[in-house]
Amino acid sequence: MPERLTTLHKSTDLLGGSPVSEDLLTIVDWITREGFTDVTDVTGSFLVGVAGPRSDIDLVC
């Protein structure tokens, strides 16, 4: 899994607990379960660690 998604998957406290971060965790769990870990990553505010409750999820596939 690309580096940032791996970090977020292993350290969920970095997500902040907002509804959008819970959505990202659900997506990351699905990516992991389905085996798409080598072709998917996250960018935007989650990449740089500044995501908040109004952030969106920017995936790179």
C-alpha positions, 0 to 999 in steps of 0.5 A: 500500500502506498506510504500515506494510506499505510500510515493512516490504516495503521495509525487511525488516530491520525485521521482525527475522528471526523465523519469524513475520516471515518469514511476514509477509513472505511474506504482504506479497509475496502482497498486492503480487503480487495487487494488494491493496495499497490495501485491506490493512494491518498492526496490532498489534506489527508496526505499532508495531515491537515484534514478536518471535518469539511475535508474531502477524500482525494484518492489516486488510483 
